[in-house]
Amino acid sequence: MARNVAIGIQQFDTLIERNCFYVDKTDFIREWWESGDDVTLITRPRRFGKTLNMSMTEQFFSVEYANRGDLFEGLSIWEDEKYREIQGTYPVISLSFARIKESNYEQTKRKICEIITNAYNKCSFLLDSDVLTDRDRAYFDRVTFDMDDVTASSALYQLSDFLYRYYGKKVIILLDEYDTPMQEAYVNGFWNELVSFTRSLFNSTFKTNPWLERAIMTGITRVSKESIFSDLNNLEVVTTTSDKYATSFGFTEEEVFAALDECGRSEEKQRVKQWYDGFIFGTHADIYNPWSILNFLDKGVFTTYWANTSSNSLVGKLLREGSRKVKEKFETLLRGESIRSEIDEQIVYDQLDHNEDAVFSLLLASGYLKVLSHEREELIEYGKEPEYELTITNYEVARMFQGMVRRWFSEAKSDYNDFIKALLLDDVKAMNAYMNRVSLGIFSYFDTGNRPSGEEPERFYHGFVLGLIVELQGRYVITSNRESGFGRYDVMLEPKDPQADDAIILEFKVHDPEDEATLKETVQSALDQIEEKQYAVQLVARGIPKDHIRSYGFAFEGKKVLIG
C-alpha cells in the first residue's frame, strides 16, 4: 500500500510518526559525522530538502530527542550500532533564517534577534540550574528582541558555553537558510549594514567558539568569503559542483522511479523525467527536485511546482535589468541552446549589477541552470575562473522563464500581442500605433541603467526580443546580434515553415540629430544598413526567396518609436 504523500511537512518526526512518504536520507548523518569537518556550509537550490535534513540531523543528535531511536528504526543510519549509541546525546542549537524577508536593516536585525531570543527561551531551564552565575543570568536577561549589536553578535557563543557547562558536552549548531536575509538585503539596498552585523555574529558563533563540537549551515548561495566568512578558515564549503553529499539533497532517478511504482504511476516515468529531471550535483546527474516530485505524486498533474514556489524576484530583476550581453545569453537559453560563462561559486552580491558572469553564477547556484561541461583545470588561465557550458535545467524551469517574460509585458500585454499580429500581417501603420503604446508602458521597466533611455534603448529592445521568443518560438527561430553578410543584424525571425510565413529582419537605431533631421530619416538609415550589410544573405542561403524576406527599421527618440 502506498504511503500518504504529505506536502510541506519539514519536521522529520512528523513525517515518520504519520508514516508519510519519505525517501531515506539518513546516510547524510553518517557521511557528515565521519567527515570530521568543524563547520560545513552546504548550498542547494530551494525546496531540495535542506530543512528536512536539518530537522533529521537535529533529532538524531539532540538530547531533546534522547530515547527516540524509534524515529530512525528501519532507516539506514540505524543499521550501525555505533550510531545507535550516539543518538540523542548532544546539546543542539537549531536556528532557521528562512522567514527573514524584511525590507530594511532594522527589521531584519530584529528578526535575527527574535530567533536567537527564542533559542534562549528554549534553554530557560538553565536559569534554574547551578551552572550559571549571577552575571550569566544577567546576560541571559539581556538577550531580547531589541538587544544591542554587541550582545546579539556574541549571544550564540555564550549560549554554547552555558549548554556545555550544563551537559558537559560541546554543542552542535545548525543554521538553516543562512543566506535568505542576504538576498533580501541586496534586493532592498541594505547589504553593507547586514554584512557587518552578520560577519561579527558568524565569527563568534563558528570561529572563536571553544564550546562548538560541529556546525552545519545551509543556503542557496555561497556568499563570498570576503563578505561574511572572512574569519572562518575552518569552513568546509559544499556547493552544487561538489561530489560531497551529492545524493543527500534531492531525489535520485532510482528513488523517483521507485516512488512512481509505489504510487501506481509507473507509466509516467519518461514524462516525469522530461519535466523534472536535469539537476546535477558534482558528477551525479539525474537528480530531481523533491518538491515537484511530491506534488506530482499527490496530484498527478504536470505543471511548474518547484519553479513557482517563490516570487523569483531576484532572478527576474537581474535578467530584466541586465545588460545587453546578459539578455543575449538569456535569449540563447530561451531557445533551448547552451551558453558559456565563467562561474565563480562565491556569489559577490555587489557585483551582480555589472558582472554578467556573476548573474549566471547565481542562476546556476539557484538551480535554474545546469552544467553540461566545463574547462579542465589544467587549461584554465591563471587568475581566471573556470568557464562552464550551461543550459536551462529542465522543461519546468523553461516554462517558468517563459511565464516570467510574459509577466514583464503584462502592463502592455494587449498592445504587445496586437503589435505581434500586426508584424505578422505586415501592417506597418498598426505596428507603429501599438509599439508606441508598448514603449510608453514598459521602456523604463527594461532600461534601468544610469543613462537616459534615449541614449541606451538596448535593454528595451533586447527585452522586446525576449517577448518575441516566448510568443513566436513555435513559428520562428528568433536570433539577435548575429553575424550575417558583412555585419551583425539586430533581430532575425526565420520561419520554421517558409511556405506559411515570411522571414523578418529588424534593425534598431537611435535618432542622432547631427546625422538625421527626422525620425523618418533614421528609419531609412536602418533599412539602408540592412541592404548594405546584406543581412538577408543567410536567409537566402537557406532557400528563402528574397520576396519572402521583410525588413523593418525601428527609430528611437526617447520613448517615441517610428517603424518603417
C-alpha positions as CSV (number, residue, x, y, z in Angstrom):
1,M,0.0,0.0,0.0
2,A,1.4,3.4,-1.0
3,R,2.3,5.8,1.8
4,N,0.4,9.1,2.1
5,V,2.2,11.9,0.2
6,A,2.3,14.9,2.5
7,I,3.1,18.3,1.1
8,G,5.1,20.9,3.0
9,I,6.0,18.9,6.2
10,Q,9.5,19.8,7.1
11,Q,9.7,18.2,10.5
12,F,11.3,14.8,10.4
13,D,9.5,13.3,13.4
14,T,6.1,14.4,12.0
15,L,6.8,12.6,8.7
16,I,7.9,9.4,10.4
17,E,5.2,9.3,13.1
18,R,2.4,9.8,10.4
19,N,4.0,7.1,8.2
20,C,4.1,9.7,5.3
21,F,6.1,9.1,2.1
22,Y,9.8,9.6,2.9
23,V,13.0,8.9,1.0
24,D,15.7,7.7,3.4
25,K,18.4,10.3,3.6
26,T,19.9,9.3,6.9
27,D,23.2,8.3,5.2
28,F,23.8,12.1,5.3
29,I,24.2,11.9,9.1
30,R,26.9,9.2,8.7
31,E,28.7,10.9,5.9
32,W,28.8,14.3,7.7
33,W,29.8,12.9,11.0
34,E,32.6,10.9,9.6
35,S,33.9,13.8,7.6
36,G,35.2,15.4,10.8
37,D,34.6,18.9,9.4
38,D,34.2,21.7,12.0
39,V,31.8,23.9,10.1
40,T,30.1,22.8,6.9
41,L,28.2,25.1,4.5
42,I,26.0,23.2,2.1
43,T,24.4,25.1,-0.8
44,R,21.4,23.7,-2.7
45,P,18.5,25.2,-4.6
46,R,15.3,26.0,-2.7
47,R,12.9,23.1,-1.9
48,F,15.6,20.5,-2.1
49,G,15.2,19.0,1.4
50,K,17.6,21.2,3.3
51,T,15.2,22.0,6.1
52,L,14.0,18.4,6.4
53,N,17.6,17.1,6.6
54,M,18.5,19.7,9.2
55,S,15.4,18.6,11.2
56,M,16.5,15.0,10.8
57,T,20.1,15.8,12.0
58,E,18.8,17.8,15.0
59,Q,16.5,15.0,16.1
60,F,19.2,12.4,15.7
61,F,21.8,14.2,17.8
62,S,19.8,16.4,20.2
63,V,19.4,15.5,23.9
64,E,15.8,16.7,23.5
65,Y,15.3,13.5,21.4
66,A,17.1,11.1,23.7
67,N,15.5,7.7,23.6
68,R,13.7,8.5,20.4
69,G,15.6,5.9,18.4
70,D,12.1,4.7,17.2
71,L,12.2,7.6,14.7
72,F,15.2,6.0,12.9
73,E,14.2,2.4,13.1
74,G,14.2,0.8,9.7
75,L,16.3,3.6,8.2
76,S,19.9,3.2,7.0
77,I,21.6,5.0,9.9
78,W,20.0,2.6,12.5
79,E,21.8,-0.4,11.0
80,D,25.1,0.8,12.5
81,E,25.4,0.1,16.3
82,K,28.0,2.9,16.7
83,Y,25.3,5.5,15.6
84,R,22.6,4.0,17.8
85,E,24.9,4.8,20.8
86,I,25.2,8.5,20.0
87,Q,21.6,9.2,19.1
88,G,20.2,11.9,21.4
89,T,23.5,12.6,23.2
90,Y,24.5,16.2,22.2
91,P,23.2,19.6,23.0
92,V,22.0,21.1,19.8
93,I,21.2,24.8,18.9
94,S,18.9,24.8,15.8
95,L,18.1,28.0,14.0
96,S,16.5,29.0,10.7
97,F,16.7,32.3,8.8
98,A,14.2,31.1,6.2
99,R,11.5,33.5,7.2
100,I,13.7,36.6,7.4
101,K,12.5,38.5,4.3
102,E,12.3,42.1,5.7
103,S,12.7,45.2,3.5
104,N,15.1,47.1,5.8
105,Y,18.1,46.5,8.1
106,E,16.4,47.4,11.4
107,Q,13.6,44.9,10.9
108,T,16.0,42.2,9.6
109,K,18.3,42.6,12.6
110,R,15.2,42.4,14.9
111,K,14.1,39.2,13.3
112,I,17.5,37.7,13.8
113,C,17.4,38.8,17.4
114,E,14.0,37.2,17.8
115,I,15.3,33.9,16.5
116,I,18.3,34.0,18.9
117,T,16.0,35.0,21.8
118,N,13.7,32.0,21.0
119,A,16.8,29.8,21.2
120,Y,17.4,31.2,24.7
121,N,13.8,30.7,25.7
122,K,14.1,27.0,24.8
123,C,17.0,26.8,27.2
124,S,15.3,28.7,30.1
125,F,15.8,25.6,32.3
126,L,19.5,26.8,32.6
127,L,18.3,29.7,34.8
128,D,17.2,27.2,37.5
129,S,20.5,25.3,37.4
130,D,23.6,25.9,39.4
131,V,25.8,26.2,36.3
132,L,25.1,29.9,35.7
133,T,26.5,32.7,37.8
134,D,24.5,35.9,38.6
135,R,26.4,37.6,35.8
136,D,25.4,34.8,33.4
137,R,21.8,35.2,34.4
138,A,22.0,39.0,33.9
139,Y,23.4,38.3,30.4
140,F,20.6,35.8,29.8
141,D,18.1,38.6,30.6
142,R,19.8,41.0,28.1
143,V,19.1,38.7,25.2
144,T,15.9,40.2,23.9
145,F,14.3,41.2,20.6
146,D,15.9,44.6,20.8
147,M,19.3,43.7,22.2
148,D,22.3,45.8,21.1
149,D,24.7,44.6,18.4
150,V,27.4,43.5,20.8
151,T,25.1,41.3,22.8
152,A,23.5,39.9,19.7
153,S,26.7,39.0,18.0
154,S,28.0,37.0,21.0
155,A,24.7,35.5,22.1
156,L,25.1,32.1,20.4
157,Y,28.7,31.9,21.6
158,Q,27.5,32.5,25.2
159,L,24.7,30.0,24.9
160,S,27.1,27.4,23.7
161,D,29.1,28.0,26.9
162,F,26.1,27.7,29.1
163,L,25.0,24.4,27.5
164,Y,28.5,23.0,27.6
165,R,28.6,23.6,31.4
166,Y,25.2,22.0,31.9
167,Y,25.7,18.9,29.8
168,G,29.5,18.6,29.9
169,K,29.5,18.2,26.1
170,K,30.2,20.6,23.3
171,V,27.3,21.8,21.2
172,I,26.2,21.2,17.6
173,I,24.9,24.3,15.9
174,L,22.5,24.0,12.9
175,L,21.7,27.1,10.9
176,D,19.2,26.6,8.0
177,E,18.8,29.1,5.1
178,Y,21.5,31.4,6.3
179,D,21.5,33.5,3.1
180,T,17.8,34.4,2.9
181,P,18.3,37.8,4.7
182,M,21.4,38.3,2.5
183,Q,19.4,38.1,-0.7
184,E,16.7,40.5,0.7
185,A,19.4,42.9,1.8
186,Y,20.8,43.0,-1.8
187,V,17.4,43.5,-3.4
188,N,16.3,46.2,-0.9
189,G,19.6,48.1,-0.6
190,F,21.0,47.4,2.9
191,W,23.6,44.9,2.0
192,N,26.6,46.6,3.7
193,E,24.8,47.1,7.0
194,L,23.7,43.5,7.2
195,V,27.1,42.1,6.1
196,S,28.9,43.9,9.0
197,F,26.5,42.5,11.6
198,T,26.4,39.0,10.2
199,R,30.2,38.8,10.0
200,S,30.5,39.5,13.7
201,L,27.7,37.0,14.5
202,F,29.3,34.2,12.4
203,N,32.8,34.9,13.7
204,S,31.9,34.5,17.4
205,T,29.5,31.6,16.7
206,F,31.5,29.4,14.3
207,K,35.2,30.6,14.5
208,T,36.1,31.6,18.1
209,N,33.7,29.3,19.9
210,P,35.6,26.8,22.0
211,W,32.3,25.1,23.0
212,L,31.4,24.2,19.4
213,E,31.5,20.5,18.5
214,R,30.5,20.9,14.9
215,A,28.1,23.0,12.8
216,I,26.1,22.9,9.6
217,M,24.9,25.9,7.6
218,T,22.6,25.5,4.6
219,G,21.6,28.0,2.0
220,I,21.1,28.6,-1.7
221,T,24.2,30.5,-2.4
222,R,27.8,30.6,-1.2
223,V,28.1,34.3,-0.2
224,S,31.7,35.4,-0.9
225,K,34.2,34.7,1.8
226,E,35.2,38.4,1.9
227,S,31.7,39.4,2.7
228,I,30.8,37.4,5.8
229,F,33.2,34.4,6.1
230,S,36.5,36.3,6.1
231,D,37.5,35.0,9.5
232,L,36.2,31.4,9.1
233,N,39.2,29.4,7.9
234,N,37.6,26.3,9.4
235,L,34.7,26.3,6.9
236,E,34.1,23.4,4.5
237,V,32.0,24.6,1.6
238,V,29.9,22.1,-0.4
239,T,28.3,23.6,-3.5
240,T,26.3,22.0,-6.3
241,T,29.5,21.3,-8.2
242,S,30.9,19.2,-5.3
243,D,30.5,15.4,-5.0
244,K,30.2,15.5,-1.2
245,Y,26.6,14.9,-0.1
246,A,25.6,14.8,-3.8
247,T,22.7,12.4,-3.3
248,S,21.7,13.6,0.2
249,F,19.6,16.5,-1.1
250,G,17.1,15.9,-3.9
251,F,15.9,12.6,-5.2
252,T,17.9,10.3,-7.5
253,E,16.3,8.8,-10.5
254,E,16.2,5.4,-8.9
255,E,14.3,6.9,-5.9
256,V,11.9,8.8,-8.2
257,F,11.0,5.7,-10.3
258,A,10.6,3.6,-7.1
259,A,8.1,6.3,-5.8
260,L,6.2,6.3,-9.1
261,D,5.9,2.5,-8.9
262,E,4.7,2.7,-5.3
263,C,2.1,5.3,-6.2
264,G,0.8,3.5,-9.3
265,R,2.2,6.0,-11.8
266,S,4.9,3.8,-13.4
267,E,3.7,4.7,-16.9
268,E,4.6,8.4,-16.3
269,K,8.3,7.9,-15.8
270,Q,9.5,9.4,-19.1
271,R,7.3,12.4,-18.8
272,V,8.4,13.0,-15.2
273,K,12.0,12.8,-16.4
274,Q,11.3,15.3,-19.2
275,W,9.7,17.8,-16.8
276,Y,11.6,17.4,-13.5
277,D,15.0,15.7,-14.2
278,G,18.1,17.7,-15.0
279,F,19.8,18.8,-11.8
280,I,23.4,17.8,-11.5
281,F,25.4,17.8,-8.2
282,G,29.1,17.2,-8.6
283,T,29.4,14.3,-11.0
284,H,25.9,12.9,-10.1
285,A,23.4,13.6,-12.9
286,D,19.7,12.8,-13.0
287,I,18.8,14.5,-9.7
288,Y,15.2,15.6,-9.3
289,N,13.8,18.3,-7.1
290,P,11.7,16.8,-4.3
291,W,9.0,19.5,-4.3
292,S,7.9,18.8,-7.8
293,I,8.0,15.0,-7.4
294,L,6.0,15.1,-4.2
295,N,3.4,17.4,-5.8
296,F,3.1,15.2,-8.9
297,L,2.8,12.1,-6.8
298,D,0.0,13.8,-4.9
299,K,-1.9,15.4,-7.7
300,G,-0.8,13.6,-10.9
301,V,-0.7,16.8,-12.9
302,F,2.3,18.1,-14.9
303,T,2.9,21.7,-14.1
304,T,5.5,24.1,-12.7
305,Y,5.5,23.2,-9.0
306,W,9.1,24.0,-7.9
307,A,9.7,26.9,-10.3
308,N,6.7,28.7,-8.9
309,T,7.3,28.3,-5.1
310,S,8.7,31.8,-4.8
311,S,8.4,35.1,-6.4
312,N,11.8,34.7,-8.2
313,S,12.1,38.5,-7.7
314,L,15.9,38.5,-7.6
315,V,16.2,36.3,-10.7
316,G,13.7,38.5,-12.5
317,K,15.4,41.7,-11.5
318,L,18.8,40.5,-12.7
319,L,17.6,39.3,-16.1
320,R,15.1,42.1,-16.8
321,E,17.6,44.9,-15.8
322,G,20.7,43.1,-17.1
323,S,23.0,44.4,-19.8
324,R,22.7,43.6,-23.5
325,K,25.1,40.7,-23.0
326,V,23.0,39.2,-20.2
327,K,19.9,39.5,-22.3
328,E,21.6,38.0,-25.4
329,K,22.7,35.0,-23.4
330,F,19.2,34.7,-21.9
331,E,17.8,34.7,-25.4
332,T,20.0,31.8,-26.3
333,L,18.9,29.9,-23.2
334,L,15.2,30.5,-24.0
335,R,15.8,29.0,-27.5
336,G,16.9,25.8,-25.7
337,E,20.6,26.3,-26.5
338,S,23.6,26.5,-24.2
339,I,25.9,29.4,-23.3
340,R,29.4,29.6,-22.0
341,S,30.2,31.6,-18.9
342,E,32.9,31.9,-16.3
343,I,31.5,30.7,-12.9
344,D,32.6,31.8,-9.5
345,E,30.7,29.9,-6.9
346,Q,31.4,32.6,-4.3
347,I,28.5,35.0,-5.0
348,V,29.5,38.6,-4.7
349,Y,26.2,40.3,-4.5
350,D,27.5,43.8,-5.0
351,Q,28.9,42.6,-8.4
352,L,25.5,41.4,-9.7
353,D,24.6,44.7,-11.2
354,H,27.6,44.9,-13.5
355,N,29.1,41.5,-13.8
356,E,27.3,39.2,-16.2
357,D,29.2,36.1,-15.1
358,A,28.1,36.8,-11.5
359,V,24.5,36.7,-12.7
360,F,24.9,33.3,-14.3
361,S,26.8,32.0,-11.3
362,L,23.7,32.9,-9.2
363,L,21.4,31.2,-11.7
364,L,23.5,28.0,-11.5
365,A,23.6,28.0,-7.7
366,S,19.8,28.6,-7.6
367,G,19.1,25.6,-9.8
368,Y,17.8,27.4,-12.9
369,L,20.8,26.3,-14.9
370,K,22.8,23.1,-15.1
371,V,26.4,22.4,-16.2
372,L,26.8,20.4,-19.5
373,S,30.6,20.6,-19.5
374,H,33.5,22.7,-18.1
375,E,37.1,23.5,-18.7
376,R,39.7,21.1,-17.5
377,E,41.6,22.5,-14.5
378,E,45.0,22.5,-16.3
379,L,43.7,24.6,-19.2
380,I,42.3,27.5,-17.1
381,E,44.4,30.6,-17.4
382,Y,46.0,31.9,-14.2
383,G,43.7,34.4,-12.5
384,K,40.6,33.4,-14.3
385,E,37.6,31.4,-13.1
386,P,36.7,28.2,-14.9
387,E,34.3,28.5,-17.9
388,Y,31.2,26.3,-17.9
389,E,28.8,25.3,-20.6
390,L,25.3,26.0,-19.2
391,T,21.7,25.4,-20.2
392,I,18.3,25.6,-18.6
393,T,17.8,22.8,-16.1
394,N,14.6,21.2,-17.4
395,Y,11.3,21.8,-19.0
396,E,9.7,23.0,-15.8
397,V,12.3,25.8,-15.4
398,A,12.0,26.7,-19.1
399,R,8.2,27.1,-18.6
400,M,8.9,29.3,-15.5
401,F,11.2,31.6,-17.5
402,Q,8.6,31.9,-20.3
403,G,6.0,32.9,-17.8
404,M,8.4,35.4,-16.3
405,V,9.0,37.1,-19.6
406,R,5.2,37.2,-20.3
407,R,4.7,38.9,-17.0
408,W,7.3,41.6,-17.9
409,F,4.9,42.6,-20.7
410,S,1.8,42.3,-18.6
411,E,1.3,46.1,-18.3
412,A,1.2,46.4,-22.1
413,K,0.1,42.8,-22.9
414,S,-2.8,43.6,-25.2
415,D,-0.8,46.2,-27.2
416,Y,2.2,43.8,-27.4
417,N,0.1,41.0,-28.7
418,D,-1.6,43.3,-31.2
419,F,1.9,44.5,-32.3
420,I,2.9,40.9,-33.0
421,K,-0.2,40.3,-35.0
422,A,0.4,43.5,-37.0
423,L,4.0,42.4,-37.6
424,L,2.9,39.1,-39.0
425,L,0.4,40.8,-41.2
426,D,2.9,43.4,-42.4
427,D,0.6,46.2,-41.2
428,V,3.2,49.0,-40.6
429,K,0.6,51.6,-39.5
430,A,-0.8,49.3,-36.8
431,M,2.8,48.3,-35.8
432,N,3.6,52.0,-35.1
433,A,0.5,52.6,-33.1
434,Y,0.9,49.6,-30.9
435,M,4.7,49.8,-30.5
436,N,4.5,53.4,-29.3
437,R,2.0,52.3,-26.6
438,V,4.2,49.4,-25.7
439,S,7.3,51.6,-25.4
440,L,5.4,54.0,-23.2
441,G,4.3,51.2,-20.9
442,I,7.5,49.2,-20.5
443,F,10.5,51.2,-21.8
444,S,11.7,52.2,-18.3
445,Y,11.0,48.8,-17.0
446,F,13.9,47.4,-19.0
447,D,16.1,50.4,-19.3
448,T,17.2,50.9,-15.7
449,G,20.8,51.9,-16.4
450,N,22.3,55.2,-15.2
451,R,22.0,56.7,-18.6
452,P,18.7,58.1,-20.0
453,S,16.6,55.8,-22.1
454,G,17.2,57.7,-25.3
455,E,20.9,57.0,-25.1
456,E,20.5,53.3,-24.4
457,P,17.5,51.6,-25.9
458,E,19.4,48.3,-26.0
459,R,17.9,47.0,-22.7
460,F,14.4,47.7,-24.1
461,Y,14.8,46.1,-27.5
462,H,16.5,43.1,-26.1
463,G,13.7,42.7,-23.7
464,F,11.4,43.1,-26.6
465,V,13.2,40.3,-28.4
466,L,12.7,38.0,-25.3
467,G,9.0,38.7,-25.6
468,L,9.1,37.7,-29.3
469,I,10.9,34.5,-28.5
470,V,8.3,33.5,-26.0
471,E,5.3,34.4,-28.2
472,L,6.6,33.3,-31.6
473,Q,9.1,30.4,-30.9
474,G,6.5,27.9,-32.2
475,R,6.6,29.6,-35.6
476,Y,10.0,31.2,-35.8
477,V,13.7,30.7,-35.0
478,I,14.5,34.0,-33.4
479,T,18.1,35.3,-33.1
480,S,19.7,38.6,-32.3
481,N,23.0,40.3,-32.8
482,R,24.4,37.6,-35.0
483,E,26.8,37.9,-38.0
484,S,25.3,37.7,-41.5
485,G,26.6,39.2,-44.7
486,F,29.0,42.0,-43.8
487,G,27.8,42.9,-40.3
488,R,25.6,41.9,-37.3
489,Y,21.9,42.3,-37.6
490,D,19.8,43.2,-34.6
491,V,16.9,40.7,-34.9
492,M,16.1,38.0,-37.3
493,L,13.0,35.8,-37.4
494,E,13.5,32.8,-39.6
495,P,10.2,30.9,-40.3
496,K,10.1,27.2,-39.3
497,D,7.6,26.8,-42.2
498,P,8.8,29.1,-45.1
499,Q,5.7,28.2,-47.1
500,A,3.4,29.7,-44.4
501,D,5.4,32.7,-43.0
502,D,7.8,35.3,-44.3
503,A,11.3,35.8,-42.8
504,I,11.7,39.1,-41.0
505,I,14.7,41.3,-40.2
506,L,14.6,44.1,-37.6
507,E,17.2,46.8,-37.2
508,F,17.1,49.4,-34.3
509,K,18.6,52.8,-34.4
510,V,18.7,55.8,-32.0
511,H,17.9,59.1,-33.7
512,D,21.0,61.2,-34.0
513,P,20.0,64.8,-34.8
514,E,23.5,65.5,-36.1
515,D,23.1,62.9,-38.9
516,E,19.3,62.7,-39.4
517,A,16.9,65.6,-39.4
518,T,13.8,63.4,-38.7
519,L,12.9,60.0,-37.3
520,K,11.9,59.1,-40.8
521,E,15.5,59.5,-41.9
522,T,16.7,57.4,-39.0
523,V,14.3,54.6,-40.2
524,Q,15.7,54.9,-43.7
525,S,19.2,54.7,-42.3
526,A,18.3,51.4,-40.6
527,L,16.8,50.0,-43.8
528,D,19.8,51.1,-45.8
529,Q,22.1,49.3,-43.3
530,I,20.1,46.0,-43.8
531,E,20.7,46.3,-47.5
532,E,24.3,47.5,-47.4
533,K,25.4,44.8,-44.9
534,Q,23.4,42.1,-46.8
535,Y,21.8,40.7,-43.7
536,A,19.4,38.7,-45.8
537,V,22.2,36.6,-47.3
538,Q,21.9,34.0,-44.5
539,L,18.2,33.5,-45.2
540,V,18.6,33.3,-49.0
541,A,21.3,30.7,-48.5
542,R,18.8,28.6,-46.6
543,G,16.4,28.7,-49.5
544,I,14.1,31.6,-48.6
545,P,13.2,33.7,-51.6
546,K,14.0,37.4,-51.4
547,D,10.4,38.4,-51.9
548,H,9.6,36.4,-48.7
549,I,12.0,38.4,-46.6
550,R,10.7,41.6,-45.0
551,S,12.8,44.3,-43.4
552,Y,11.8,46.9,-40.8
553,G,13.8,49.8,-39.4
554,F,12.9,51.0,-35.8
555,A,13.9,54.6,-35.0
556,F,14.1,55.6,-31.3
557,E,13.9,59.1,-29.8
558,G,13.4,58.8,-26.1
559,K,10.2,56.7,-25.7
560,K,9.0,57.6,-29.2
561,V,9.3,54.9,-31.8
562,L,8.9,55.1,-35.6
563,I,8.8,51.9,-37.7
564,G,9.2,51.8,-41.4
